[in-house]
Amino acid sequence: LTYSLDGILVFGLLFICTCAYLKKVPRLNSWLLSEKKGVWGVFYKAAVIGTRLHIAVALSCLVMAFYVIFLK
């Protein structure tokens, strides 16, 4: 199996954006993002990264979209 770095970066950015969005939904926030440790804590930590660094995440998404559409 071979993994490309740009695919992993796209997955990471989409995961962070999705978790940050789910944090805004009250029912999903209490169900999915209630655990702060362990395996389920990854969702919480990604949501925190997405909300605190929203400008950097948005710029990274734009750069990655430009790369995937025009350069790849």
All heavy atoms as TSV, in Angstrom:
chain	resi	resn	atom	element	x	y	z
A	1	LEU	N	N	0.829	-1.187	0.000
A	1	LEU	CA	C	0.000	0.000	0.000
A	1	LEU	C	C	0.870	1.245	0.000
A	1	LEU	O	O	1.812	1.344	0.767
A	1	LEU	CB	C	-0.887	0.034	1.246
A	1	LEU	CG	C	-1.946	-1.055	1.358
A	1	LEU	CD1	C	-2.591	-1.004	2.722
A	1	LEU	CD2	C	-2.974	-0.903	0.291
A	2	THR	N	N	0.517	2.165	-0.848
A	2	THR	CA	C	1.225	3.439	-0.871
A	2	THR	C	C	0.237	4.558	-0.599
A	2	THR	O	O	-0.873	4.572	-1.137
A	2	THR	CB	C	1.897	3.665	-2.234
A	2	THR	OG1	O	0.910	3.653	-3.245
A	2	THR	CG2	C	2.929	2.594	-2.522
A	3	TYR	N	N	0.639	5.462	0.235
A	3	TYR	CA	C	-0.188	6.610	0.582
A	3	TYR	C	C	0.528	7.872	0.125
A	3	TYR	O	O	1.738	7.995	0.276
A	3	TYR	CB	C	-0.429	6.684	2.092
A	3	TYR	CG	C	-1.206	5.502	2.616
A	3	TYR	CD1	C	-0.570	4.497	3.324
A	3	TYR	CD2	C	-2.569	5.408	2.402
A	3	TYR	CE1	C	-1.279	3.417	3.801
A	3	TYR	CE2	C	-3.288	4.331	2.884
A	3	TYR	CZ	C	-2.640	3.340	3.581
A	3	TYR	OH	O	-3.345	2.272	4.051
A	4	SER	N	N	-0.232	8.778	-0.415
A	4	SER	CA	C	0.372	10.036	-0.831
A	4	SER	C	C	0.190	11.076	0.267
A	4	SER	O	O	-0.809	11.073	0.990
A	4	SER	CB	C	-0.256	10.527	-2.128
A	4	SER	OG	O	-1.632	10.736	-1.949
A	5	LEU	N	N	1.151	11.946	0.381
A	5	LEU	CA	C	1.105	12.973	1.409
A	5	LEU	C	C	-0.061	13.926	1.185
A	5	LEU	O	O	-0.731	14.327	2.139
A	5	LEU	CB	C	2.422	13.739	1.447
A	5	LEU	CG	C	2.507	14.852	2.492
A	5	LEU	CD1	C	2.389	14.269	3.891
A	5	LEU	CD2	C	3.785	15.625	2.339
A	6	ASP	N	N	-0.330	14.269	-0.069
A	6	ASP	CA	C	-1.424	15.191	-0.321
A	6	ASP	C	C	-2.775	14.565	0.009
A	6	ASP	O	O	-3.684	15.258	0.481
A	6	ASP	CB	C	-1.401	15.718	-1.752
A	6	ASP	CG	C	-1.417	14.607	-2.788
A	6	ASP	OD1	O	-1.143	13.457	-2.416
A	6	ASP	OD2	O	-1.691	14.903	-3.961
A	7	GLY	N	N	-2.930	13.277	-0.161
A	7	GLY	CA	C	-4.169	12.610	0.227
A	7	GLY	C	C	-4.377	12.610	1.734
A	7	GLY	O	O	-5.489	12.814	2.225
A	8	ILE	N	N	-3.296	12.407	2.462
A	8	ILE	CA	C	-3.382	12.445	3.927
A	8	ILE	C	C	-3.706	13.859	4.400
A	8	ILE	O	O	-4.494	14.047	5.324
A	8	ILE	CB	C	-2.069	11.923	4.546
A	8	ILE	CG1	C	-1.910	10.430	4.227
A	8	ILE	CG2	C	-2.036	12.148	6.040
A	8	ILE	CD1	C	-0.569	9.844	4.599
A	9	LEU	N	N	-3.117	14.872	3.756
A	9	LEU	CA	C	-3.409	16.258	4.120
A	9	LEU	C	C	-4.863	16.623	3.819
A	9	LEU	O	O	-5.513	17.308	4.615
A	9	LEU	CB	C	-2.470	17.209	3.386
A	9	LEU	CG	C	-1.029	17.212	3.854
A	9	LEU	CD1	C	-0.182	18.117	2.962
A	9	LEU	CD2	C	-0.926	17.653	5.291
A	10	VAL	N	N	-5.377	16.177	2.688
A	10	VAL	CA	C	-6.786	16.432	2.355
A	10	VAL	C	C	-7.688	15.763	3.375
A	10	VAL	O	O	-8.657	16.372	3.861
A	10	VAL	CB	C	-7.105	15.942	0.923
A	10	VAL	CG1	C	-8.601	15.930	0.674
A	10	VAL	CG2	C	-6.428	16.823	-0.100
A	11	PHE	N	N	-7.395	14.521	3.725
A	11	PHE	CA	C	-8.197	13.829	4.731
A	11	PHE	C	C	-8.159	14.562	6.068
A	11	PHE	O	O	-9.184	14.738	6.725
A	11	PHE	CB	C	-7.706	12.388	4.907
A	11	PHE	CG	C	-8.400	11.672	6.026
A	11	PHE	CD1	C	-9.686	11.190	5.855
A	11	PHE	CD2	C	-7.775	11.504	7.257
A	11	PHE	CE1	C	-10.338	10.539	6.891
A	11	PHE	CE2	C	-8.419	10.862	8.295
A	11	PHE	CZ	C	-9.703	10.369	8.110
A	12	GLY	N	N	-6.978	14.991	6.489
A	12	GLY	CA	C	-6.848	15.702	7.760
A	12	GLY	C	C	-7.629	17.005	7.771
A	12	GLY	O	O	-8.312	17.325	8.748
A	13	LEU	N	N	-7.537	17.770	6.695
A	13	LEU	CA	C	-8.273	19.031	6.616
A	13	LEU	C	C	-9.781	18.801	6.618
A	13	LEU	O	O	-10.526	19.513	7.305
A	13	LEU	CB	C	-7.856	19.805	5.371
A	13	LEU	CG	C	-6.504	20.494	5.439
A	13	LEU	CD1	C	-6.117	21.040	4.078
A	13	LEU	CD2	C	-6.515	21.594	6.470
A	14	LEU	N	N	-10.235	17.820	5.872
A	14	LEU	CA	C	-11.667	17.518	5.852
A	14	LEU	C	C	-12.148	17.013	7.205
A	14	LEU	O	O	-13.255	17.333	7.648
A	14	LEU	CB	C	-11.986	16.503	4.761
A	14	LEU	CG	C	-11.898	17.027	3.326
A	14	LEU	CD1	C	-12.105	15.891	2.343
A	14	LEU	CD2	C	-12.909	18.128	3.090
A	15	PHE	N	N	-11.328	16.232	7.883
A	15	PHE	CA	C	-11.690	15.734	9.207
A	15	PHE	C	C	-11.807	16.874	10.205
A	15	PHE	O	O	-12.762	16.941	10.988
A	15	PHE	CB	C	-10.634	14.713	9.665
A	15	PHE	CG	C	-10.939	14.072	10.976
A	15	PHE	CD1	C	-11.947	13.124	11.073
A	15	PHE	CD2	C	-10.229	14.409	12.118
A	15	PHE	CE1	C	-12.233	12.520	12.284
A	15	PHE	CE2	C	-10.501	13.813	13.325
A	15	PHE	CZ	C	-11.513	12.866	13.411
A	16	ILE	N	N	-10.854	17.802	10.177
A	16	ILE	CA	C	-10.894	18.953	11.089
A	16	ILE	C	C	-12.108	19.825	10.799
A	16	ILE	O	O	-12.814	20.244	11.719
A	16	ILE	CB	C	-9.578	19.754	10.983
A	16	ILE	CG1	C	-8.440	18.965	11.614
A	16	ILE	CG2	C	-9.704	21.119	11.639
A	16	ILE	CD1	C	-7.068	19.559	11.387
A	17	CYS	N	N	-12.372	20.086	9.524
A	17	CYS	CA	C	-13.527	20.919	9.163
A	17	CYS	C	C	-14.836	20.252	9.559
A	17	CYS	O	O	-15.753	20.919	10.052
A	17	CYS	CB	C	-13.525	21.206	7.668
A	17	CYS	SG	S	-12.171	22.266	7.151
A	18	THR	N	N	-14.939	18.948	9.362
A	18	THR	CA	C	-16.164	18.231	9.719
A	18	THR	C	C	-16.387	18.240	11.221
A	18	THR	O	O	-17.504	18.469	11.695
A	18	THR	CB	C	-16.101	16.780	9.202
A	18	THR	OG1	O	-15.890	16.812	7.792
A	18	THR	CG2	C	-17.363	16.028	9.511
A	19	CYS	N	N	-15.345	18.003	11.991
A	19	CYS	CA	C	-15.492	18.000	13.453
A	19	CYS	C	C	-15.840	19.389	13.978
A	19	CYS	O	O	-16.638	19.521	14.913
A	19	CYS	CB	C	-14.219	17.491	14.112
A	19	CYS	SG	S	-13.970	15.729	13.890
A	20	ALA	N	N	-15.261	20.435	13.379
A	20	ALA	CA	C	-15.595	21.797	13.799
A	20	ALA	C	C	-17.050	22.109	13.480
A	20	ALA	O	O	-17.734	22.789	14.254
A	20	ALA	CB	C	-14.674	22.794	13.122
A	21	TYR	N	N	-17.546	21.616	12.346
A	21	TYR	CA	C	-18.951	21.815	12.007
A	21	TYR	C	C	-19.859	21.048	12.970
A	21	TYR	O	O	-20.879	21.564	13.417
A	21	TYR	CB	C	-19.222	21.376	10.570
A	21	TYR	CG	C	-20.671	21.418	10.208
A	21	TYR	CD1	C	-21.307	22.620	9.954
A	21	TYR	CD2	C	-21.430	20.252	10.132
A	21	TYR	CE1	C	-22.650	22.673	9.642
A	21	TYR	CE2	C	-22.768	20.291	9.827
A	21	TYR	CZ	C	-23.368	21.500	9.568
A	21	TYR	OH	O	-24.700	21.541	9.268
A	22	LEU	N	N	-19.492	19.823	13.289
A	22	LEU	CA	C	-20.314	19.006	14.191
A	22	LEU	C	C	-20.359	19.590	15.593
A	22	LEU	O	O	-21.305	19.341	16.344
A	22	LEU	CB	C	-19.783	17.572	14.236
A	22	LEU	CG	C	-19.944	16.756	12.968
A	22	LEU	CD1	C	-19.329	15.380	13.143
A	22	LEU	CD2	C	-21.397	16.650	12.567
A	23	LYS	N	N	-19.345	20.370	15.956
A	23	LYS	CA	C	-19.344	21.001	17.272
A	23	LYS	C	C	-20.445	22.057	17.378
A	23	LYS	O	O	-20.928	22.350	18.462
A	23	LYS	CB	C	-17.982	21.634	17.545
A	23	LYS	CG	C	-17.809	22.089	18.958
A	23	LYS	CD	C	-16.397	22.549	19.223
A	23	LYS	CE	C	-16.256	22.907	20.690
A	23	LYS	NZ	N	-14.910	23.288	21.035
A	24	LYS	N	N	-20.870	22.603	16.254
A	24	LYS	CA	C	-21.922	23.626	16.249
A	24	LYS	C	C	-23.323	23.024	16.340
A	24	LYS	O	O	-24.276	23.733	16.631
A	24	LYS	CB	C	-21.834	24.474	14.980
A	24	LYS	CG	C	-20.516	25.172	14.820
A	24	LYS	CD	C	-20.336	26.248	15.843
A	24	LYS	CE	C	-19.035	26.993	15.609
A	24	LYS	NZ	N	-18.754	27.938	16.661
A	25	VAL	N	N	-23.478	21.724	16.097
A	25	VAL	CA	C	-24.776	21.051	16.163
A	25	VAL	C	C	-24.960	20.528	17.589
A	25	VAL	O	O	-24.203	19.654	18.017
A	25	VAL	CB	C	-24.860	19.903	15.144
A	25	VAL	CG1	C	-26.206	19.213	15.200
A	25	VAL	CG2	C	-24.576	20.417	13.743
A	26	PRO	N	N	-25.943	21.027	18.337
A	26	PRO	CA	C	-26.036	20.680	19.769
A	26	PRO	C	C	-26.172	19.188	20.055
A	26	PRO	O	O	-25.507	18.658	20.936
A	26	PRO	CB	C	-27.280	21.440	20.242
A	26	PRO	CG	C	-27.471	22.516	19.248
A	26	PRO	CD	C	-26.929	22.009	17.951
A	27	ARG	N	N	-27.014	18.496	19.316
A	27	ARG	CA	C	-27.234	17.069	19.593
A	27	ARG	C	C	-25.979	16.256	19.284
A	27	ARG	O	O	-25.608	15.358	20.047
A	27	ARG	CB	C	-28.415	16.564	18.781
A	27	ARG	CG	C	-28.738	15.112	19.079
A	27	ARG	CD	C	-29.989	14.694	18.398
A	27	ARG	NE	N	-31.129	15.364	19.037
A	27	ARG	CZ	C	-32.377	15.241	18.648
A	27	ARG	NH1	N	-32.660	14.491	17.610
A	27	ARG	NH2	N	-33.349	15.855	19.273
A	28	LEU	N	N	-25.322	16.572	18.194
A	28	LEU	CA	C	-24.103	15.846	17.838
A	28	LEU	C	C	-22.939	16.242	18.730
A	28	LEU	O	O	-22.054	15.430	18.997
A	28	LEU	CB	C	-23.763	16.088	16.378
A	28	LEU	CG	C	-24.738	15.486	15.375
A	28	LEU	CD1	C	-24.355	15.885	13.970
A	28	LEU	CD2	C	-24.785	13.980	15.508
A	29	ASN	N	N	-22.927	17.475	19.185
A	29	ASN	CA	C	-21.859	17.930	20.068
A	29	ASN	C	C	-21.872	17.137	21.371
A	29	ASN	O	O	-20.829	16.674	21.841
A	29	ASN	CB	C	-22.014	19.426	20.349
A	29	ASN	CG	C	-20.858	19.973	21.152
A	29	ASN	OD1	O	-19.836	19.323	21.327
A	29	ASN	ND2	N	-21.022	21.177	21.648
A	30	SER	N	N	-23.042	16.950	21.941
A	30	SER	CA	C	-23.111	16.223	23.210
A	30	SER	C	C	-22.852	14.726	23.025
A	30	SER	O	O	-22.354	14.063	23.922
A	30	SER	CB	C	-24.471	16.435	23.865
A	30	SER	OG	O	-25.492	15.901	23.049
A	31	TRP	N	N	-23.161	14.184	21.859
A	31	TRP	CA	C	-22.990	12.756	21.628
A	31	TRP	C	C	-21.578	12.405	21.188
A	31	TRP	O	O	-20.946	11.501	21.719
A	31	TRP	CB	C	-24.004	12.294	20.577
A	31	TRP	CG	C	-23.862	10.861	20.221
A	31	TRP	CD1	C	-24.125	9.788	21.012
A	31	TRP	CD2	C	-23.400	10.331	18.973
A	31	TRP	NE1	N	-23.859	8.623	20.335
A	31	TRP	CE2	C	-23.421	8.933	19.080
A	31	TRP	CE3	C	-22.982	10.907	17.788
A	31	TRP	CZ2	C	-23.038	8.108	18.037
A	31	TRP	CZ3	C	-22.602	10.083	16.751
A	31	TRP	CH2	C	-22.637	8.702	16.888
A	32	LEU	N	N	-21.052	13.147	20.217
A	32	LEU	CA	C	-19.787	12.768	19.594
A	32	LEU	C	C	-18.582	13.428	20.256
A	32	LEU	O	O	-17.526	12.826	20.371
A	32	LEU	CB	C	-19.825	13.139	18.106
A	32	LEU	CG	C	-18.660	12.691	17.245
A	32	LEU	CD1	C	-18.597	11.174	17.204
A	32	LEU	CD2	C	-18.797	13.232	15.840
A	33	LEU	N	N	-18.740	14.654	20.705
A	33	LEU	CA	C	-17.587	15.412	21.182
A	33	LEU	C	C	-17.536	15.536	22.696
A	33	LEU	O	O	-16.883	16.414	23.236
A	33	LEU	CB	C	-17.603	16.801	20.544
A	33	LEU	CG	C	-17.593	16.810	19.015
A	33	LEU	CD1	C	-17.785	18.211	18.502
A	33	LEU	CD2	C	-16.327	16.203	18.481
A	34	SER	N	N	-18.242	14.664	23.403
A	34	SER	CA	C	-18.250	14.758	24.863
A	34	SER	C	C	-16.986	14.166	25.483
A	34	SER	O	O	-16.556	14.620	26.545
A	34	SER	CB	C	-19.488	14.060	25.426
A	34	SER	OG	O	-19.478	12.694	25.061
A	35	GLU	N	N	-16.400	13.169	24.862
A	35	GLU	CA	C	-15.180	12.548	25.392
A	35	GLU	C	C	-13.968	13.384	25.010
A	35	GLU	O	O	-13.815	13.786	23.869
A	35	GLU	CB	C	-15.016	11.132	24.838
A	35	GLU	CG	C	-16.047	10.155	25.333
A	35	GLU	CD	C	-15.909	9.863	26.813
A	35	GLU	OE1	O	-14.776	9.834	27.306
A	35	GLU	OE2	O	-16.937	9.673	27.460
A	36	LYS	N	N	-13.098	13.643	25.972
A	36	LYS	CA	C	-11.907	14.433	25.707
A	36	LYS	C	C	-10.636	13.597	25.737
A	36	LYS	O	O	-9.565	14.106	25.448
A	36	LYS	CB	C	-11.807	15.571	26.716
A	36	LYS	CG	C	-12.951	16.539	26.589
A	36	LYS	CD	C	-12.850	17.665	27.570
A	36	LYS	CE	C	-14.049	18.574	27.415
A	36	LYS	NZ	N	-14.086	19.636	28.396
A	37	LYS	N	N	-10.751	12.319	26.080
A	37	LYS	CA	C	-9.591	11.435	26.125
A	37	LYS	C	C	-9.899	10.172	25.335
A	37	LYS	O	O	-11.049	9.858	25.068
A	37	LYS	CB	C	-9.257	11.064	27.569
A	37	LYS	CG	C	-8.782	12.223	28.400
A	37	LYS	CD	C	-8.427	11.781	29.803
A	37	LYS	CE	C	-7.964	12.957	30.633
A	37	LYS	NZ	N	-7.673	12.568	32.012
A	38	GLY	N	N	-8.856	9.451	25.002
A	38	GLY	CA	C	-9.017	8.183	24.316
A	38	GLY	C	C	-9.233	8.357	22.821
A	38	GLY	O	O	-8.942	9.393	22.233
A	39	VAL	N	N	-9.751	7.307	22.219
A	39	VAL	CA	C	-9.966	7.299	20.768
A	39	VAL	C	C	-10.996	8.341	20.371
A	39	VAL	O	O	-10.832	9.059	19.381
A	39	VAL	CB	C	-10.394	5.890	20.302
A	39	VAL	CG1	C	-10.710	5.884	18.823
A	39	VAL	CG2	C	-9.310	4.878	20.618
A	40	TRP	N	N	-12.074	8.462	21.135
A	40	TRP	CA	C	-13.126	9.427	20.813
A	40	TRP	C	C	-12.650	10.858	21.053
A	40	TRP	O	O	-13.240	11.809	20.537
A	40	TRP	CB	C	-14.383	9.146	21.619
A	40	TRP	CG	C	-15.055	7.887	21.191
A	40	TRP	CD1	C	-15.018	6.688	21.826
A	40	TRP	CD2	C	-15.838	7.682	20.014
A	40	TRP	NE1	N	-15.720	5.757	21.126
A	40	TRP	CE2	C	-16.240	6.341	20.004
A	40	TRP	CE3	C	-16.234	8.509	18.967
A	40	TRP	CZ2	C	-17.020	5.801	18.993
A	40	TRP	CZ3	C	-17.005	7.974	17.959
A	40	TRP	CH2	C	-17.389	6.634	17.981
A	41	GLY	N	N	-11.589	11.036	21.813
A	41	GLY	CA	C	-11.038	12.361	22.049
A	41	GLY	C	C	-10.424	12.987	20.812
A	41	GLY	O	O	-10.237	14.201	20.753
A	42	VAL	N	N	-10.108	12.171	19.811
A	42	VAL	CA	C	-9.562	12.698	18.558
A	42	VAL	C	C	-10.578	13.624	17.891
A	42	VAL	O	O	-10.213	14.673	17.343
A	42	VAL	CB	C	-9.165	11.535	17.624
A	42	VAL	CG1	C	-8.728	12.038	16.268
A	42	VAL	CG2	C	-8.080	10.696	18.267
A	43	PHE	N	N	-11.862	13.264	17.954
A	43	PHE	CA	C	-12.906	14.109	17.374
A	43	PHE	C	C	-12.967	15.451	18.102
A	43	PHE	O	O	-13.086	16.503	17.475
A	43	PHE	CB	C	-14.266	13.415	17.444
A	43	PHE	CG	C	-14.352	12.193	16.587
A	43	PHE	CD1	C	-14.265	10.931	17.156
A	43	PHE	CD2	C	-14.519	12.295	15.222
A	43	PHE	CE1	C	-14.347	9.799	16.373
A	43	PHE	CE2	C	-14.600	11.175	14.420
A	43	PHE	CZ	C	-14.511	9.919	15.005
A	44	TYR	N	N	-12.887	15.411	19.422
A	44	TYR	CA	C	-12.919	16.636	20.222
A	44	TYR	C	C	-11.712	17.519	19.914
A	44	TYR	O	O	-11.845	18.726	19.729
A	44	TYR	CB	C	-12.952	16.288	21.712
A	44	TYR	CG	C	-12.818	17.488	22.610
A	44	TYR	CD1	C	-13.899	18.321	22.841
A	44	TYR	CD2	C	-11.600	17.793	23.207
A	44	TYR	CE1	C	-13.768	19.436	23.651
A	44	TYR	CE2	C	-11.469	18.898	24.019
A	44	TYR	CZ	C	-12.552	19.723	24.239
A	44	TYR	OH	O	-12.412	20.819	25.027
A	45	LYS	N	N	-10.544	16.916	19.841
A	45	LYS	CA	C	-9.335	17.688	19.586
A	45	LYS	C	C	-9.339	18.289	18.187
A	45	LYS	O	O	-8.893	19.429	17.996
A	45	LYS	CB	C	-8.108	16.805	19.794
A	45	LYS	CG	C	-7.914	16.450	21.253
A	45	LYS	CD	C	-6.824	15.443	21.463
A	45	LYS	CE	C	-6.781	15.079	22.941
A	45	LYS	NZ	N	-5.906	13.981	23.226
A	46	ALA	N	N	-9.853	17.556	17.206
A	46	ALA	CA	C	-9.957	18.102	15.855
A	46	ALA	C	C	-10.947	19.259	15.813
A	46	ALA	O	O	-10.726	20.248	15.108
A	46	ALA	CB	C	-10.385	17.009	14.878
A	47	ALA	N	N	-12.031	19.162	16.582
A	47	ALA	CA	C	-13.005	20.253	16.636
A	47	ALA	C	C	-12.401	21.493	17.280
A	47	ALA	O	O	-12.656	22.621	16.842
A	47	ALA	CB	C	-14.246	19.809	17.402
A	48	VAL	N	N	-11.586	21.301	18.311
A	48	VAL	CA	C	-10.932	22.438	18.956
A	48	VAL	C	C	-9.937	23.096	17.998
A	48	VAL	O	O	-9.878	24.327	17.899
A	48	VAL	CB	C	-10.237	21.998	20.266
A	48	VAL	CG1	C	-9.340	23.078	20.814
A	48	VAL	CG2	C	-11.276	21.586	21.288
A	49	ILE	N	N	-9.182	22.297	17.274
A	49	ILE	CA	C	-8.248	22.852	16.291
A	49	ILE	C	C	-9.011	23.628	15.227
A	49	ILE	O	O	-8.617	24.727	14.830
A	49	ILE	CB	C	-7.410	21.725	15.651
A	49	ILE	CG1	C	-6.433	21.154	16.659
A	49	ILE	CG2	C	-6.670	22.226	14.416
A	49	ILE	CD1	C	-5.729	19.903	16.196
A	50	GLY	N	N	-10.120	23.078	14.755
A	50	GLY	CA	C	-10.904	23.736	13.716
A	50	GLY	C	C	-11.527	25.037	14.161
A	50	GLY	O	O	-11.657	25.975	13.368
A	51	THR	N	N	-11.916	25.141	15.423
A	51	THR	CA	C	-12.538	26.379	15.891
A	51	THR	C	C	-11.507	27.425	16.307
A	51	THR	O	O	-11.707	28.609	16.073
A	51	THR	CB	C	-13.491	26.104	17.058
A	51	THR	OG1	O	-12.799	25.406	18.082
A	51	THR	CG2	C	-14.680	25.292	16.610
A	52	ARG	N	N	-10.421	27.009	16.890
A	52	ARG	CA	C	-9.418	27.987	17.333
A	52	ARG	C	C	-8.542	28.483	16.202
A	52	ARG	O	O	-8.118	29.636	16.199
A	52	ARG	CB	C	-8.543	27.381	18.429
A	52	ARG	CG	C	-9.284	27.173	19.713
A	52	ARG	CD	C	-8.364	26.738	20.810
A	52	ARG	NE	N	-9.116	26.468	22.031
A	52	ARG	CZ	C	-8.592	25.918	23.103
A	52	ARG	NH1	N	-7.319	25.566	23.112
A	52	ARG	NH2	N	-9.338	25.704	24.159
A	53	LEU	N	N	-8.238	27.635	15.256
A	53	LEU	CA	C	-7.372	28.007	14.131
A	53	LEU	C	C	-8.166	28.088	12.829
A	53	LEU	O	O	-7.699	27.650	11.775
A	53	LEU	CB	C	-6.233	26.999	13.982
A	53	LEU	CG	C	-5.291	26.853	15.169
A	53	LEU	CD1	C	-4.295	25.736	14.912
A	53	LEU	CD2	C	-4.565	28.153	15.426
A	54	HIS	N	N	-9.378	28.645	12.890
A	54	HIS	CA	C	-10.256	28.607	11.736
A	54	HIS	C	C	-9.687	29.351	10.534
A	54	HIS	O	O	-9.905	28.937	9.399
A	54	HIS	CB	C	-11.645	29.129	12.097
A	54	HIS	CG	C	-11.663	30.538	12.569
A	54	HIS	ND1	N	-11.348	30.883	13.872
A	54	HIS	CD2	C	-11.952	31.695	11.933
A	54	HIS	CE1	C	-11.447	32.189	14.000
A	54	HIS	NE2	N	-11.815	32.710	12.842
A	55	ILE	N	N	-8.929	30.414	10.753
A	55	ILE	CA	C	-8.356	31.146	9.618
A	55	ILE	C	C	-7.267	30.314	8.941
A	55	ILE	O	O	-7.232	30.202	7.712
A	55	ILE	CB	C	-7.810	32.508	10.090
A	55	ILE	CG1	C	-8.972	33.375	10.565
A	55	ILE	CG2	C	-7.048	33.209	8.980
A	55	ILE	CD1	C	-8.551	34.673	11.195
A	56	ALA	N	N	-6.405	29.708	9.727
A	56	ALA	CA	C	-5.337	28.872	9.165
A	56	ALA	C	C	-5.905	27.642	8.471
A	56	ALA	O	O	-5.425	27.246	7.404
A	56	ALA	CB	C	-4.366	28.459	10.262
A	57	VAL	N	N	-6.942	27.042	9.041
A	57	VAL	CA	C	-7.571	25.871	8.419
A	57	VAL	C	C	-8.245	26.262	7.120
A	57	VAL	O	O	-8.148	25.553	6.109
A	57	VAL	CB	C	-8.565	25.206	9.398
A	57	VAL	CG1	C	-9.365	24.124	8.715
A	57	VAL	CG2	C	-7.824	24.631	10.594
A	58	ALA	N	N	-8.924	27.404	7.097
A	58	ALA	CA	C	-9.585	27.856	5.870
A	58	ALA	C	C	-8.570	28.157	4.767
A	58	ALA	O	O	-8.773	27.780	3.608
A	58	ALA	CB	C	-10.433	29.085	6.166
A	59	LEU	N	N	-7.477	28.818	5.124
A	59	LEU	CA	C	-6.438	29.089	4.127
A	59	LEU	C	C	-5.798	27.798	3.627
A	59	LEU	O	O	-5.497	27.666	2.443
A	59	LEU	CB	C	-5.383	30.023	4.717
A	59	LEU	CG	C	-5.826	31.459	4.948
A	59	LEU	CD1	C	-4.719	32.257	5.626
A	59	LEU	CD2	C	-6.234	32.113	3.653
A	60	SER	N	N	-5.595	26.851	4.526
A	60	SER	CA	C	-5.043	25.557	4.121
A	60	SER	C	C	-5.980	24.827	3.171
A	60	SER	O	O	-5.532	24.197	2.205
A	60	SER	CB	C	-4.766	24.690	5.341
A	60	SER	OG	O	-3.849	25.306	6.189
A	61	CYS	N	N	-7.282	24.929	3.418
A	61	CYS	CA	C	-8.263	24.309	2.517
A	61	CYS	C	C	-8.220	24.962	1.144
A	61	CYS	O	O	-8.310	24.266	0.117
A	61	CYS	CB	C	-9.663	24.405	3.101
A	61	CYS	SG	S	-9.964	23.303	4.474
A	62	LEU	N	N	-8.105	26.266	1.099
A	62	LEU	CA	C	-8.025	26.959	-0.194
A	62	LEU	C	C	-6.758	26.590	-0.962
A	62	LEU	O	O	-6.800	26.331	-2.166
A	62	LEU	CB	C	-8.084	28.466	0.019
A	62	LEU	CG	C	-9.427	29.026	0.442
A	62	LEU	CD1	C	-9.309	30.509	0.765
A	62	LEU	CD2	C	-10.450	28.805	-0.647
A	63	VAL	N	N	-5.634	26.538	-0.262
A	63	VAL	CA	C	-4.374	26.165	-0.907
A	63	VAL	C	C	-4.437	24.730	-1.401
A	63	VAL	O	O	-4.012	24.420	-2.523
A	63	VAL	CB	C	-3.186	26.375	0.060
A	63	VAL	CG1	C	-1.914	25.746	-0.471
A	63	VAL	CG2	C	-2.988	27.843	0.326
A	64	MET	N	N	-4.988	23.838	-0.593
A	64	MET	CA	C	-5.077	22.437	-1.000
A	64	MET	C	C	-6.044	22.268	-2.175
A	64	MET	O	O	-5.793	21.466	-3.078
A	64	MET	CB	C	-5.515	21.571	0.180
A	64	MET	CG	C	-5.468	20.088	-0.112
A	64	MET	SD	S	-3.879	19.464	-0.695
A	64	MET	CE	C	-2.913	19.569	0.758
A	65	ALA	N	N	-7.133	23.020	-2.190
A	65	ALA	CA	C	-8.065	22.951	-3.320
A	65	ALA	C	C	-7.393	23.429	-4.598
A	65	ALA	O	O	-7.540	22.803	-5.656
A	65	ALA	CB	C	-9.305	23.788	-3.024
A	66	PHE	N	N	-6.648	24.518	-4.524
A	66	PHE	CA	C	-5.912	25.011	-5.687
A	66	PHE	C	C	-4.912	23.967	-6.170
A	66	PHE	O	O	-4.785	23.723	-7.365
A	66	PHE	CB	C	-5.195	26.319	-5.332
A	66	PHE	CG	C	-4.395	26.886	-6.469
A	66	PHE	CD1	C	-5.012	27.611	-7.464
A	66	PHE	CD2	C	-3.023	26.689	-6.536
A	66	PHE	CE1	C	-4.284	28.132	-8.518
A	66	PHE	CE2	C	-2.280	27.200	-7.580
A	66	PHE	CZ	C	-2.912	27.920	-8.570
A	67	TYR	N	N	-4.212	23.347	-5.237
A	67	TYR	CA	C	-3.233	22.320	-5.596
A	67	TYR	C	C	-3.886	21.126	-6.275
A	67	TYR	O	O	-3.420	20.643	-7.306
A	67	TYR	CB	C	-2.463	21.880	-4.348
A	67	TYR	CG	C	-1.590	20.675	-4.589
A	67	TYR	CD1	C	-0.381	20.796	-5.266
A	67	TYR	CD2	C	-1.974	19.409	-4.156
A	67	TYR	CE1	C	0.421	19.709	-5.509
A	67	TYR	CE2	C	-1.175	18.308	-4.391
A	67	TYR	CZ	C	0.016	18.455	-5.058
A	67	TYR	OH	O	0.795	17.364	-5.306
A	68	VAL	N	N	-4.989	20.647	-5.700
A	68	VAL	CA	C	-5.644	19.450	-6.242
A	68	VAL	C	C	-6.258	19.740	-7.608
A	68	VAL	O	O	-6.175	18.913	-8.531
A	68	VAL	CB	C	-6.711	18.925	-5.241
A	68	VAL	CG1	C	-7.594	17.876	-5.890
A	68	VAL	CG2	C	-6.033	18.360	-4.019
A	69	ILE	N	N	-6.850	20.913	-7.768
A	69	ILE	CA	C	-7.533	21.218	-9.040
A	69	ILE	C	C	-6.546	21.546	-10.151
A	69	ILE	O	O	-6.685	21.044	-11.269
A	69	ILE	CB	C	-8.528	22.380	-8.829
A	69	ILE	CG1	C	-9.676	21.924	-7.955
A	69	ILE	CG2	C	-9.062	22.879	-10.171
A	69	ILE	CD1	C	-10.615	23.034	-7.535
A	70	PHE	N	N	-5.534	22.362	-9.872
A	70	PHE	CA	C	-4.695	22.878	-10.942
A	70	PHE	C	C	-3.329	22.224	-11.054
A	70	PHE	O	O	-2.767	22.148	-12.155
A	70	PHE	CB	C	-4.496	24.384	-10.767
A	70	PHE	CG	C	-5.775	25.162	-10.898
A	70	PHE	CD1	C	-6.305	25.823	-9.811
A	70	PHE	CD2	C	-6.457	25.219	-12.105
A	70	PHE	CE1	C	-7.486	26.538	-9.916
A	70	PHE	CE2	C	-7.635	25.928	-12.225
A	70	PHE	CZ	C	-8.153	26.591	-11.137
A	71	LEU	N	N	-2.742	21.760	-9.992
A	71	LEU	CA	C	-1.373	21.269	-10.049
A	71	LEU	C	C	-1.239	19.758	-10.050
A	71	LEU	O	O	-0.207	19.233	-10.476
A	71	LEU	CB	C	-0.564	21.846	-8.876
A	71	LEU	CG	C	-0.481	23.383	-8.834
A	71	LEU	CD1	C	0.282	23.835	-7.596
A	71	LEU	CD2	C	0.165	23.921	-10.090
A	72	LYS	N	N	-2.221	19.069	-9.586
A	72	LYS	CA	C	-2.098	17.619	-9.498
A	72	LYS	C	C	-2.536	16.949	-10.774
A	72	LYS	O	O	-3.365	17.281	-11.480
A	72	LYS	CB	C	-2.918	17.091	-8.305
A	72	LYS	CG	C	-2.695	15.649	-8.063
A	72	LYS	CD	C	-3.351	15.220	-6.791
A	72	LYS	CE	C	-3.115	13.725	-6.609
A	72	LYS	NZ	N	-3.762	13.231	-5.434
